Amino acid sequence: MQVLWSEPDAEFTARSVSDALGTHAYTTIATILDRLDQKGIVTRHPEGRVHRYRANGSQAALSAMLMREALAVTSDPDSALDHFVRVLSGSEAESLGAALRRRARASR
């Protein structure tokens, strides 16, 4: 995802992502990109025999989606949120508080 986020308006092939990373086989990257497309995290556009991929959102948007999914699978979301807040750093807690205040103002 770092490669796709590095140029948000660009589209990448599995080969170009594999080359940029240099750490994984092309087939591994192609499989991962296909799974990310199935999950809606990236969009795949066919171009002849090649597929081009683009991130469907920012890194922040993906992080928010993953946090929301993690919260959705717990049987006790209140407790999970309580634990989450306890492990935040001071600056993270301040950022969370500011985000909650912005949300409250926007919903008025």
Buried (B, 14 or more C-beta within 10 A) or exposed (E): BEBBEEEEEEBBBBEBBBEBEEEEEEEEBBEBBBEBBEEEBBEBEEEEEEBBBBBBBEEEEBEEBEEEEEEEEEEEEEEBEEEBEEEEEEEEEEEEEEEEEEEEEEEE
